[in-house]
Amino acid sequence: MNLSFNDAELEVVRLAAQREGMSPASWAGRQVMAVAQHVLVPVSRDAGDVLRELVQARVHLRETVTALRSLTAAEASGAGLPETAASVVEAALAAVARVDAATVAVMRERRPRS
């Protein structure tokens, strides 16, 4: 199999191979096999940014869930509220909106091409 790259693409391949201590041909072969075996799913730079946003939003959602649980526990025990309920709910809604927007963007990116 022959692969061809323009000068800029070849430089990217060379640098990636060099980072991993491989020849460019070996590195390219490994990447081709990983994609063929569905071990590596290539995504655009924009999709990578969206995926990072999803990860950050998930972390924020977990923190919000923890805050909501402590809010519920404090209210049930009569100890008072550690934060105002409105601010916790607003944080949860904002996090959900971010996840929704990022999810839609990923769905658009992953839509099959015609």
VOGU-340642 format. One record per residue (C-alpha): residue number from 1; residue in one letter; x, y, z. Coordinates in steps of 0.02 Angstrom, whole numbers. Each point is the difference from the previous one (the first is absolute). Layout:
! residues N
<seq:NUM | type:A | X:X | Y:Y | Z:Z>
...
This chain:
! residues 114
<seq:1 | type:M | X:0 | Y:0 | Z:0>
<seq:2 | type:N | X:67 | Y:171 | Z:-44>
<seq:3 | type:L | X:-45 | Y:156 | Z:97>
<seq:4 | type:S | X:31 | Y:175 | Z:-60>
<seq:5 | type:F | X:6 | Y:161 | Z:99>
<seq:6 | type:N | X:32 | Y:180 | Z:-43>
<seq:7 | type:D | X:151 | Y:80 | Z:85>
<seq:8 | type:A | X:-99 | Y:68 | Z:147>
<seq:9 | type:E | X:-88 | Y:-166 | Z:31>
<seq:10 | type:L | X:163 | Y:-96 | Z:-11>
<seq:11 | type:E | X:79 | Y:115 | Z:128>
<seq:12 | type:V | X:-146 | Y:-33 | Z:119>
<seq:13 | type:V | X:24 | Y:-188 | Z:-23>
<seq:14 | type:R | X:188 | Y:15 | Z:26>
<seq:15 | type:L | X:-22 | Y:99 | Z:160>
<seq:16 | type:A | X:-130 | Y:-121 | Z:68>
<seq:17 | type:A | X:112 | Y:-149 | Z:-41>
<seq:18 | type:Q | X:150 | Y:86 | Z:79>
<seq:19 | type:R | X:-99 | Y:30 | Z:162>
<seq:20 | type:E | X:-30 | Y:-186 | Z:12>
<seq:21 | type:G | X:174 | Y:-54 | Z:-57>
<seq:22 | type:M | X:-63 | Y:-81 | Z:-160>
<seq:23 | type:S | X:33 | Y:18 | Z:-185>
<seq:24 | type:P | X:-134 | Y:99 | Z:-93>
<seq:25 | type:A | X:-51 | Y:-157 | Z:-97>
<seq:26 | type:S | X:-18 | Y:-104 | Z:158>
<seq:27 | type:W | X:-97 | Y:137 | Z:88>
<seq:28 | type:A | X:-118 | Y:23 | Z:-149>
<seq:29 | type:G | X:-26 | Y:-187 | Z:-13>
<seq:30 | type:R | X:-44 | Y:-14 | Z:183>
<seq:31 | type:Q | X:-125 | Y:143 | Z:-15>
<seq:32 | type:V | X:-81 | Y:-75 | Z:-155>
<seq:33 | type:M | X:-21 | Y:-167 | Z:89>
<seq:34 | type:A | X:-71 | Y:83 | Z:155>
<seq:35 | type:V | X:-131 | Y:90 | Z:-105>
<seq:36 | type:A | X:-39 | Y:-157 | Z:-100>
<seq:37 | type:Q | X:-26 | Y:-99 | Z:161>
<seq:38 | type:H | X:-107 | Y:139 | Z:76>
<seq:39 | type:V | X:126 | Y:23 | Z:141>
<seq:40 | type:L | X:30 | Y:179 | Z:-55>
<seq:41 | type:V | X:-142 | Y:109 | Z:-62>
<seq:42 | type:P | X:67 | Y:154 | Z:-87>
<seq:43 | type:V | X:-89 | Y:163 | Z:41>
<seq:44 | type:S | X:25 | Y:177 | Z:-60>
<seq:45 | type:R | X:86 | Y:129 | Z:109>
<seq:46 | type:D | X:-172 | Y:79 | Z:29>
<seq:47 | type:A | X:-69 | Y:-166 | Z:59>
<seq:48 | type:G | X:148 | Y:-19 | Z:117>
<seq:49 | type:D | X:-40 | Y:170 | Z:74>
<seq:50 | type:V | X:-182 | Y:-52 | Z:21>
<seq:51 | type:L | X:51 | Y:-163 | Z:83>
<seq:52 | type:R | X:110 | Y:95 | Z:123>
<seq:53 | type:E | X:-148 | Y:113 | Z:38>
<seq:54 | type:L | X:-108 | Y:-153 | Z:32>
<seq:55 | type:V | X:128 | Y:-69 | Z:121>
<seq:56 | type:Q | X:11 | Y:167 | Z:93>
<seq:57 | type:A | X:-189 | Y:12 | Z:5>
<seq:58 | type:R | X:-14 | Y:-176 | Z:70>
<seq:59 | type:V | X:122 | Y:45 | Z:139>
<seq:60 | type:H | X:-103 | Y:154 | Z:40>
<seq:61 | type:L | X:-160 | Y:-104 | Z:-1>
<seq:62 | type:R | X:75 | Y:-123 | Z:124>
<seq:63 | type:E | X:50 | Y:145 | Z:114>
<seq:64 | type:T | X:-176 | Y:70 | Z:-17>
<seq:65 | type:V | X:-78 | Y:-168 | Z:43>
<seq:66 | type:T | X:110 | Y:-7 | Z:155>
<seq:67 | type:A | X:-58 | Y:175 | Z:48>
<seq:68 | type:L | X:-182 | Y:-47 | Z:-28>
<seq:69 | type:R | X:21 | Y:-157 | Z:107>
<seq:70 | type:S | X:78 | Y:100 | Z:141>
<seq:71 | type:L | X:-139 | Y:128 | Z:-17>
<seq:72 | type:T | X:-131 | Y:-136 | Z:15>
<seq:73 | type:A | X:89 | Y:-82 | Z:147>
<seq:74 | type:A | X:20 | Y:165 | Z:93>
<seq:75 | type:E | X:-181 | Y:46 | Z:-29>
<seq:76 | type:A | X:-59 | Y:-172 | Z:59>
<seq:77 | type:S | X:104 | Y:10 | Z:160>
<seq:78 | type:G | X:-56 | Y:177 | Z:38>
<seq:79 | type:A | X:181 | Y:61 | Z:3>
<seq:80 | type:G | X:-32 | Y:136 | Z:-126>
<seq:81 | type:L | X:55 | Y:21 | Z:-178>
<seq:82 | type:P | X:186 | Y:6 | Z:-46>
<seq:83 | type:E | X:-43 | Y:104 | Z:-155>
<seq:84 | type:T | X:-160 | Y:81 | Z:-57>
<seq:85 | type:A | X:-110 | Y:-122 | Z:-92>
<seq:86 | type:A | X:-23 | Y:122 | Z:-144>
<seq:87 | type:S | X:187 | Y:13 | Z:-37>
<seq:88 | type:V | X:21 | Y:-189 | Z:2>
<seq:89 | type:V | X:-148 | Y:-24 | Z:-115>
<seq:90 | type:E | X:64 | Y:137 | Z:-117>
<seq:91 | type:A | X:172 | Y:-85 | Z:-6>
<seq:92 | type:A | X:-83 | Y:-165 | Z:-42>
<seq:93 | type:L | X:-105 | Y:78 | Z:-138>
<seq:94 | type:A | X:152 | Y:88 | Z:-75>
<seq:95 | type:A | X:99 | Y:-162 | Z:1>
<seq:96 | type:V | X:-141 | Y:-96 | Z:-82>
<seq:97 | type:A | X:-14 | Y:135 | Z:-135>
<seq:98 | type:R | X:187 | Y:-13 | Z:-34>
<seq:99 | type:V | X:-9 | Y:-189 | Z:-15>
<seq:100 | type:D | X:-151 | Y:11 | Z:-113>
<seq:101 | type:A | X:86 | Y:124 | Z:-117>
<seq:102 | type:A | X:160 | Y:-102 | Z:-6>
<seq:103 | type:T | X:-96 | Y:-160 | Z:-30>
<seq:104 | type:V | X:-94 | Y:76 | Z:-147>
<seq:105 | type:A | X:166 | Y:60 | Z:-73>
<seq:106 | type:V | X:75 | Y:-175 | Z:15>
<seq:107 | type:M | X:-154 | Y:-77 | Z:-79>
<seq:108 | type:R | X:16 | Y:119 | Z:-148>
<seq:109 | type:E | X:185 | Y:-41 | Z:-18>
<seq:110 | type:R | X:-29 | Y:-188 | Z:7>
<seq:111 | type:R | X:-148 | Y:3 | Z:-121>
<seq:112 | type:P | X:36 | Y:-118 | Z:-147>
<seq:113 | type:R | X:60 | Y:91 | Z:-154>
<seq:114 | type:S | X:-97 | Y:-24 | Z:-161>
